[in-house]
Amino acid sequence: MIEFYNMLSIMTFSVILVYLLSRFKLIPESKVGLVERFGVYYKPVNPGLHFLIPFVDRLVLYDQNRELNLNREVIVVNGESKLSLSVLVQYRIVDERDYYETNVDQFMRDIIIDVVKGFVERYGSKDVSYQKLALTARLKGMILEKIVEWGIELSSLELLALTEIPSL
């Protein structure tokens, strides 16, 4: 009977030890880590080895350098498709908490589409392709106004393609 209890205690100890060792997490250099405690943002963690409290903490990893690629987004003005737009935005996460609490990619997409829609309404769809430099500057300006709120740093913004959609 004593052998049974010894074996049971060794197995229990082994399972607990394996579980506790699995709570050590290694964050690579290129990633940003956020610890959620009970499902709520708790703190950012730097790259390296970290221990998470069992049943309490959860680790969320993000790439520090990110990009948003809008490919062939259709700009609709007054119910009519006017332009096809392709944009590549590269950015870096600076403040993990602000980034975590905001859907940056969706907000950035909405701003880009609103700015281009405003340009189409102002200059018409034929003239917008000639205003590519001004449009790029306006897009950068609008995004730069928001980067502090979003916790990011803008690396680059490229207007890849701006094509008029012929009306029927």
FIKOLZA-1660 file (N, C-alpha, C; in steps of 0.1 Angstrom, whole numbers, plus 5000, padded with zeros to 4 digits):
% residues 168
   i   px   py   pz ch aa at
   1 5008 4988 5000  A  M  N
   1 5000 5000 5000  A  M CA
   1 5009 5013 5000  A  M  C
   2 5020 5012 5007  A  I  N
   2 5029 5024 5008  A  I CA
   2 5035 5026 4994  A  I  C
   3 5038 5015 4987  A  E  N
   3 5043 5017 4973  A  E CA
   3 5033 5024 4964  A  E  C
   4 5020 5021 4966  A  F  N
   4 5010 5027 4958  A  F CA
   4 5010 5043 4960  A  F  C
   5 5010 5047 4973  A  Y  N
   5 5010 5061 4977  A  Y CA
   5 5023 5068 4972  A  Y  C
   6 5034 5061 4973  A  N  N
   6 5047 5067 4968  A  N CA
   6 5046 5069 4953  A  N  C
   7 5041 5059 4945  A  M  N
   7 5039 5060 4931  A  M CA
   7 5029 5071 4927  A  M  C
   8 5018 5072 4934  A  L  N
   8 5008 5082 4932  A  L CA
   8 5014 5096 4935  A  L  C
   9 5022 5098 4945  A  S  N
   9 5027 5111 4948  A  S CA
   9 5038 5115 4938  A  S  C
  10 5046 5105 4933  A  I  N
  10 5056 5108 4923  A  I CA
  10 5049 5112 4910  A  I  C
  11 5038 5105 4906  A  M  N
  11 5031 5109 4894  A  M CA
  11 5024 5122 4895  A  M  C
  12 5019 5125 4907  A  T  N
  12 5012 5138 4909  A  T CA
  12 5023 5149 4909  A  T  C
  13 5034 5147 4915  A  F  N
  13 5045 5157 4915  A  F CA
  13 5050 5159 4901  A  F  C
  14 5051 5149 4893  A  S  N
  14 5056 5149 4879  A  S CA
  14 5046 5157 4871  A  S  C
  15 5033 5155 4872  A  V  N
  15 5023 5162 4864  A  V CA
  15 5024 5177 4868  A  V  C
  16 5024 5180 4880  A  I  N
  16 5025 5194 4885  A  I CA
  16 5038 5201 4880  A  I  C
  17 5049 5194 4881  A  L  N
  17 5062 5200 4876  A  L CA
  17 5061 5202 4861  A  L  C
  18 5056 5193 4853  A  V  N
  18 5055 5195 4839  A  V CA
  18 5046 5207 4836  A  V  C
  19 5035 5208 4843  A  Y  N
  19 5026 5219 4840  A  Y CA
  19 5032 5232 4844  A  Y  C
  20 5039 5233 4855  A  L  N
  20 5046 5245 4859  A  L CA
  20 5057 5249 4849  A  L  C
  21 5064 5239 4844  A  L  N
  21 5075 5242 4835  A  L CA
  21 5069 5247 4821  A  L  C
  22 5057 5243 4818  A  S  N
  22 5050 5247 4806  A  S CA
  22 5046 5262 4807  A  S  C
  23 5045 5267 4819  A  R  N
  23 5041 5281 4821  A  R CA
  23 5052 5291 4818  A  R  C
  24 5064 5286 4816  A  F  N
  24 5075 5295 4811  A  F CA
  24 5074 5297 4797  A  F  C
  25 5074 5310 4793  A  K  N
  25 5072 5313 4779  A  K CA
  25 5084 5322 4774  A  K  C
  26 5089 5319 4762  A  L  N
  26 5100 5326 4756  A  L CA
  26 5094 5335 4745  A  L  C
  27 5097 5348 4746  A  I  N
  27 5093 5357 4736  A  I CA
  27 5105 5361 4727  A  I  C
  28 5103 5359 4714  A  P  N
  28 5115 5362 4705  A  P CA
  28 5117 5377 4704  A  P  C
  29 5128 5381 4699  A  E  N
  29 5132 5395 4697  A  E CA
  29 5123 5403 4688  A  E  C
  30 5117 5397 4678  A  S  N
  30 5109 5404 4669  A  S CA
  30 5094 5405 4673  A  S  C
  31 5091 5400 4685  A  K  N
  31 5077 5401 4689  A  K CA
  31 5075 5410 4702  A  K  C
  32 5063 5413 4704  A  V  N
  32 5059 5421 4716  A  V CA
  32 5049 5412 4723  A  V  C
  33 5051 5411 4736  A  G  N
  33 5042 5403 4744  A  G CA
  33 5033 5411 4753  A  G  C
  34 5021 5407 4755  A  L  N
  34 5012 5413 4764  A  L CA
  34 5006 5402 4774  A  L  C
  35 5006 5405 4786  A  V  N
  35 5001 5396 4796  A  V CA
  35 4987 5400 4799  A  V  C
  36 4977 5391 4798  A  E  N
  36 4964 5393 4802  A  E CA
  36 4962 5386 4816  A  E  C
  37 4957 5392 4825  A  R  N
  37 4954 5386 4838  A  R CA
  37 4939 5386 4840  A  R  C
  38 4934 5374 4841  A  F  N
  38 4919 5372 4842  A  F CA
  38 4912 5378 4829  A  F  C
  39 4919 5377 4818  A  G  N
  39 4913 5382 4805  A  G CA
  39 4913 5397 4803  A  G  C
  40 4920 5404 4812  A  V  N
  40 4921 5419 4811  A  V CA
  40 4936 5422 4809  A  V  C
  41 4939 5433 4801  A  Y  N
  41 4953 5437 4799  A  Y CA
  41 4959 5439 4812  A  Y  C
  42 4971 5434 4814  A  Y  N
  42 4978 5436 4827  A  Y CA
  42 4991 5444 4825  A  Y  C
  43 5000 5439 4816  A  K  N
  43 5013 5446 4814  A  K CA
  43 5020 5441 4801  A  K  C
  44 5028 5450 4795  A  P  N
  44 5036 5445 4784  A  P CA
  44 5048 5438 4789  A  P  C
  45 5054 5428 4781  A  V  N
  45 5066 5421 4785  A  V CA
  45 5076 5422 4773  A  V  C
  46 5088 5423 4777  A  N  N
  46 5099 5424 4767  A  N CA
  46 5103 5410 4762  A  N  C
  47 5110 5410 4751  A  P  N
  47 5115 5397 4747  A  P CA
  47 5124 5390 4758  A  P  C
  48 5123 5377 4759  A  G  N
  48 5130 5370 4769  A  G CA
  48 5121 5359 4775  A  G  C
  49 5126 5353 4786  A  L  N
  49 5119 5342 4792  A  L CA
  49 5110 5348 4804  A  L  C
  50 5097 5344 4804  A  H  N
  50 5088 5349 4814  A  H CA
  50 5080 5337 4820  A  H  C
  51 5076 5339 4832  A  F  N
  51 5067 5329 4839  A  F CA
  51 5053 5335 4840  A  F  C
  52 5043 5327 4836  A  L  N
  52 5029 5331 4837  A  L CA
  52 5023 5323 4848  A  L  C
  53 5015 5330 4856  A  I  N
  53 5008 5324 4868  A  I CA
  53 4998 5314 4862  A  I  C
  54 4998 5302 4867  A  P  N
  54 4988 5292 4862  A  P CA
  54 4974 5296 4864  A  P  C
  55 4965 5294 4855  A  F  N
  55 4951 5296 4855  A  F CA
  55 4947 5311 4856  A  F  C
  56 4957 5320 4856  A  V  N
  56 4954 5334 4858  A  V CA
  56 4959 5342 4846  A  V  C
  57 4972 5340 4842  A  D  N
  57 4978 5348 4831  A  D CA
  57 4977 5341 4817  A  D  C
  58 4976 5349 4807  A  R  N
  58 4976 5344 4793  A  R CA
  58 4985 5354 4786  A  R  C
  59 4993 5349 4776  A  L  N
  59 5003 5357 4769  A  L CA
  59 4997 5359 4754  A  L  C
  60 4997 5371 4750  A  V  N
  60 4993 5375 4736  A  V CA
  60 5006 5380 4729  A  V  C
  61 5009 5374 4718  A  L  N
  61 5021 5379 4710  A  L CA
  61 5017 5386 4698  A  L  C
  62 5025 5397 4695  A  Y  N
  62 5023 5405 4682  A  Y CA
  62 5037 5406 4676  A  Y  C
  63 5037 5407 4663  A  D  N
  63 5049 5411 4656  A  D CA
  63 5051 5426 4658  A  D  C
  64 5063 5430 4661  A  Q  N
  64 5066 5444 4664  A  Q CA
  64 5065 5452 4651  A  Q  C
  65 5070 5447 4640  A  N  N
  65 5069 5453 4627  A  N CA
  65 5058 5447 4619  A  N  C
  66 5048 5455 4616  A  R  N
  66 5036 5450 4609  A  R CA
  66 5034 5458 4597  A  R  C
  67 5025 5452 4588  A  E  N
  67 5021 5459 4576  A  E CA
  67 5006 5456 4573  A  E  C
  68 5000 5466 4567  A  L  N
  68 4986 5466 4563  A  L CA
  68 4987 5467 4548  A  L  C
  69 4982 5457 4541  A  N  N
  69 4982 5457 4526  A  N CA
  69 4967 5457 4521  A  N  C
  70 4963 5469 4516  A  L  N
  70 4950 5470 4510  A  L CA
  70 4952 5468 4495  A  L  C
  71 4946 5458 4490  A  N  N
  71 4948 5454 4476  A  N CA
  71 4935 5455 4469  A  N  C
  72 4934 5464 4459  A  R  N
  72 4922 5465 4451  A  R CA
  72 4909 5469 4458  A  R  C
  73 4911 5478 4468  A  E  N
  73 4899 5483 4475  A  E CA
  73 4891 5492 4466  A  E  C
  74 4878 5490 4465  A  V  N
  74 4870 5497 4456  A  V CA
  74 4864 5509 4464  A  V  C
  75 4866 5521 4458  A  I  N
  75 4861 5534 4464  A  I CA
  75 4847 5537 4458  A  I  C
  76 4837 5537 4466  A  V  N
  76 4823 5539 4461  A  V CA
  76 4819 5553 4465  A  V  C
  77 4815 5561 4455  A  V  N
  77 4810 5575 4458  A  V CA
  77 4796 5576 4452  A  V  C
  78 4786 5580 4460  A  N  N
  78 4772 5581 4456  A  N CA
  78 4767 5569 4450  A  N  C
  79 4770 5557 4455  A  G  N
  79 4765 5544 4450  A  G CA
  79 4772 5539 4438  A  G  C
  80 4782 5546 4433  A  E  N
  80 4789 5543 4421  A  E CA
  80 4804 5539 4424  A  E  C
  81 4809 5528 4418  A  S  N
  81 4823 5525 4420  A  S CA
  81 4831 5534 4411  A  S  C
  82 4841 5541 4417  A  K  N
  82 4849 5551 4410  A  K CA
  82 4863 5547 4408  A  K  C
  83 4870 5541 4419  A  L  N
  83 4884 5538 4418  A  L CA
  83 4887 5525 4425  A  L  C
  84 4898 5519 4420  A  S  N
  84 4904 5508 4427  A  S CA
  84 4917 5512 4433  A  S  C
  85 4919 5509 4445  A  L  N
  85 4931 5514 4453  A  L CA
  85 4939 5503 4459  A  L  C
  86 4952 5504 4458  A  S  N
  86 4961 5495 4464  A  S CA
  86 4971 5503 4472  A  S  C
  87 4972 5500 4485  A  V  N
  87 4981 5507 4494  A  V CA
  87 4988 5497 4503  A  V  C
  88 5001 5500 4506  A  L  N
  88 5009 5493 4516  A  L CA
  88 5014 5502 4527  A  L  C
  89 5010 5499 4539  A  V  N
  89 5014 5507 4551  A  V CA
  89 5022 5498 4560  A  V  C
  90 5034 5502 4563  A  Q  N
  90 5042 5495 4572  A  Q CA
  90 5044 5503 4585  A  Q  C
  91 5042 5497 4596  A  Y  N
  91 5043 5504 4609  A  Y CA
  91 5049 5495 4620  A  Y  C
  92 5053 5501 4631  A  R  N
  92 5059 5494 4642  A  R CA
  92 5051 5497 4655  A  R  C
  93 5049 5487 4663  A  I  N
  93 5042 5489 4675  A  I CA
  93 5051 5495 4686  A  I  C
  94 5047 5506 4691  A  V  N
  94 5055 5514 4701  A  V CA
  94 5049 5512 4715  A  V  C
  95 5036 5514 4716  A  D  N
  95 5029 5513 4729  A  D CA
  95 5020 5501 4728  A  D  C
  96 5023 5490 4735  A  E  N
  96 5016 5478 4734  A  E CA
  96 5001 5479 4739  A  E  C
  97 5000 5487 4749  A  R  N
  97 4986 5488 4755  A  R CA
  97 4977 5495 4746  A  R  C
  98 4981 5507 4740  A  D  N
  98 4972 5514 4731  A  D CA
  98 4969 5505 4718  A  D  C
  99 4980 5498 4714  A  Y  N
  99 4978 5490 4702  A  Y CA
  99 4968 5478 4705  A  Y  C
 100 4969 5473 4717  A  Y  N
 100 4961 5461 4721  A  Y CA
 100 4946 5465 4722  A  Y  C
 101 4944 5478 4727  A  E  N
 101 4930 5482 4729  A  E CA
 101 4923 5488 4717  A  E  C
 102 4931 5489 4706  A  T  N
 102 4925 5495 4694  A  T CA
 102 4927 5485 4682  A  T  C
 103 4917 5485 4673  A  N  N
 103 4918 5477 4661  A  N CA
 103 4925 5486 4651  A  N  C
 104 4938 5487 4651  A  V  N
 104 4946 5496 4643  A  V CA
 104 4944 5494 4628  A  V  C
 105 4944 5482 4624  A  D  N
 105 4943 5479 4609  A  D CA
 105 4930 5483 4604  A  D  C
 106 4919 5481 4611  A  Q  N
 106 4906 5485 4607  A  Q CA
 106 4904 5500 4607  A  Q  C
 107 4909 5507 4617  A  F  N
 107 4908 5522 4617  A  F CA
 107 4916 5528 4606  A  F  C
 108 4928 5522 4604  A  M  N
 108 4937 5527 4593  A  M CA
 108 4930 5525 4579  A  M  C
 109 4924 5514 4577  A  R  N
 109 4917 5511 4565  A  R CA
 109 4906 5521 4563  A  R  C
 110 4898 5524 4573  A  D  N
 110 4887 5533 4572  A  D CA
 110 4892 5547 4569  A  D  C
 111 4903 5551 4576  A  I  N
 111 4908 5565 4573  A  I CA
 111 4913 5566 4558  A  I  C
 112 4920 5556 4554  A  I  N
 112 4925 5556 4540  A  I CA
 112 4913 5557 4530  A  I  C
 113 4903 5549 4532  A  I  N
 113 4892 5549 4523  A  I CA
 113 4884 5563 4523  A  I  C
 114 4883 5568 4535  A  D  N
 114 4876 5581 4537  A  D CA
 114 4884 5592 4530  A  D  C
 115 4897 5592 4532  A  V  N
 115 4905 5603 4525  A  V CA
 115 4905 5602 4510  A  V  C
 116 4906 5590 4505  A  V  N
 116 4905 5588 4490  A  V CA
 116 4891 5591 4485  A  V  C
 117 4881 5588 4492  A  K  N
 117 4867 5591 4488  A  K CA
 117 4866 5607 4488  A  K  C
 118 4871 5614 4498  A  G  N
 118 4871 5628 4498  A  G CA
 118 4878 5634 4486  A  G  C
 119 4889 5628 4482  A  F  N
 119 4897 5633 4470  A  F CA
 119 4889 5631 4458  A  F  C
 120 4882 5619 4457  A  V  N
 120 4874 5616 4445  A  V CA
 120 4862 5626 4444  A  V  C
 121 4856 5629 4455  A  E  N
 121 4845 5639 4455  A  E CA
 121 4850 5653 4451  A  E  C
 122 4862 5656 4456  A  R  N
 122 4867 5669 4453  A  R CA
 122 4872 5671 4439  A  R  C
 123 4881 5662 4435  A  Y  N
 123 4888 5663 4422  A  Y CA
 123 4882 5655 4410  A  Y  C
 124 4873 5646 4413  A  G  N
 124 4868 5636 4403  A  G CA
 124 4877 5625 4402  A  G  C
 125 4873 5614 4396  A  S  N
 125 4881 5602 4396  A  S CA
 125 4892 5602 4385  A  S  C
 126 4890 5610 4375  A  K  N
 126 4901 5611 4365  A  K CA
 126 4913 5619 4370  A  K  C
 127 4911 5629 4378  A  D  N
 127 4922 5638 4382  A  D CA
 127 4929 5632 4395  A  D  C
 128 4923 5623 4401  A  V  N
 128 4929 5617 4414  A  V CA
 128 4942 5610 4410  A  V  C
 129 4943 5603 4399  A  S  N
 129 4955 5596 4396  A  S CA
 129 4966 5605 4393  A  S  C
 130 4964 5618 4389  A  Y  N
 130 4974 5628 4387  A  Y CA
 130 4978 5634 4401  A  Y  C
 131 4970 5633 4411  A  Q  N
 131 4972 5639 4424  A  Q CA
 131 4978 5628 4433  A  Q  C
 132 4985 5618 4428  A  K  N
 132 4990 5607 4436  A  K CA
 132 4999 5612 4448  A  K  C
 133 5008 5621 4445  A  L  N
 133 5017 5626 4455  A  L CA
 133 5009 5634 4466  A  L  C
 134 5000 5642 4462  A  A  N
 134 4992 5650 4472  A  A CA
 134 4983 5640 4480  A  A  C
 135 4978 5630 4474  A  L  N
 135 4970 5620 4481  A  L CA
 135 4978 5613 4491  A  L  C
 136 4990 5609 4487  A  T  N
 136 4999 5601 4496  A  T CA
 136 5003 5610 4508  A  T  C
 137 5006 5623 4506  A  A  N
 137 5009 5632 4517  A  A CA
 137 4997 5633 4526  A  A  C
 138 4985 5635 4521  A  R  N
 138 4973 5636 4529  A  R CA
 138 4970 5623 4537  A  R  C
 139 4972 5612 4531  A  L  N
 139 4971 5599 4538  A  L CA
 139 4980 5598 4550  A  L  C
 140 4993 5601 4547  A  K  N
 140 5003 5601 4558  A  K CA
 140 4999 5611 4569  A  K  C
 141 4995 5623 4565  A  G  N
 141 4991 5633 4575  A  G CA
 141 4979 5628 4584  A  G  C
 142 4969 5622 4578  A  M  N
 142 4958 5617 4586  A  M CA
 142 4962 5605 4595  A  M  C
 143 4971 5597 4590  A  I  N
 143 4975 5586 4599  A  I CA
 143 4985 5591 4610  A  I  C
 144 4993 5601 4607  A  L  N
 144 5002 5606 4617  A  L CA
 144 4994 5613 4628  A  L  C
 145 4982 5618 4625  A  E  N
 145 4974 5624 4636  A  E CA
 145 4969 5614 4646  A  E  C
 146 4968 5602 4642  A  K  N
 146 4963 5591 4650  A  K CA
 146 4973 5582 4657  A  K  C
 147 4986 5582 4652  A  I  N
 147 4995 5572 4657  A  I CA
 147 4997 5572 4672  A  I  C
 148 4996 5584 4679  A  V  N
 148 4998 5584 4693  A  V CA
 148 4986 5576 4700  A  V  C
 149 4974 5578 4695  A  E  N
 149 4963 5571 4700  A  E CA
 149 4964 5556 4698  A  E  C
 150 4970 5552 4687  A  W  N
 150 4970 5538 4683  A  W CA
 150 4983 5531 4689  A  W  C
 151 4992 5538 4694  A  G  N
 151 5004 5532 4699  A  G CA
 151 5014 5526 4689  A  G  C
 152 5014 5533 4677  A  I  N
 152 5023 5528 4666  A  I CA
 152 5032 5539 4661  A  I  C
 153 5042 5535 4653  A  E  N
 153 5051 5545 4646  A  E CA
 153 5050 5541 4631  A  E  C
 154 5047 5551 4623  A  L  N
 154 5046 5548 4608  A  L CA
 154 5060 5547 4602  A  L  C
 155 5062 5536 4596  A  S  N
 155 5075 5533 4589  A  S CA
 155 5074 5538 4574  A  S  C
 156 5064 5534 4567  A  S  N
 156 5062 5538 4553  A  S CA
 156 5048 5537 4549  A  S  C
 157 5044 5545 4539  A  L  N
 157 5031 5544 4532  A  L CA
 157 5033 5545 4517  A  L  C
 158 5030 5535 4510  A  E  N
 158 5031 5535 4495  A  E CA
 158 5018 5534 4489  A  E  C
 159 5015 5543 4480  A  L  N
 159 5003 5542 4472  A  L CA
 159 5007 5534 4459  A  L  C
 160 5004 5521 4459  A  L  N
 160 5008 5512 4449  A  L CA
 160 5001 5514 4436  A  L  C
 161 4988 5515 4436  A  A  N
 161 4980 5516 4424  A  A CA
 161 4967 5524 4427  A  A  C
 162 4963 5532 4417  A  L  N
 162 4951 5540 4418  A  L CA
 162 4945 5540 4404  A  L  C
 163 4935 5531 4402  A  T  N
 163 4930 5529 4389  A  T CA
 163 4915 5533 4388  A  T  C
 164 4912 5541 4378  A  E  N
 164 4898 5545 4376  A  E CA
 164 4890 5533 4371  A  E  C
 165 4878 5532 4377  A  I  N
 165 4868 5522 4372  A  I CA
 165 4859 5528 4362  A  I  C
 166 4858 5524 4350  A  P  N
 166 4850 5531 4340  A  P CA
 166 4835 5529 4344  A  P  C
 167 4827 5539 4342  A  S  N
 167 4813 5538 4345  A  S CA
 167 4805 5532 4333  A  S  C
 168 4794 5526 4337  A  L  N
 168 4786 5519 4326  A  L CA
 168 4777 5528 4320  A  L  C
% end
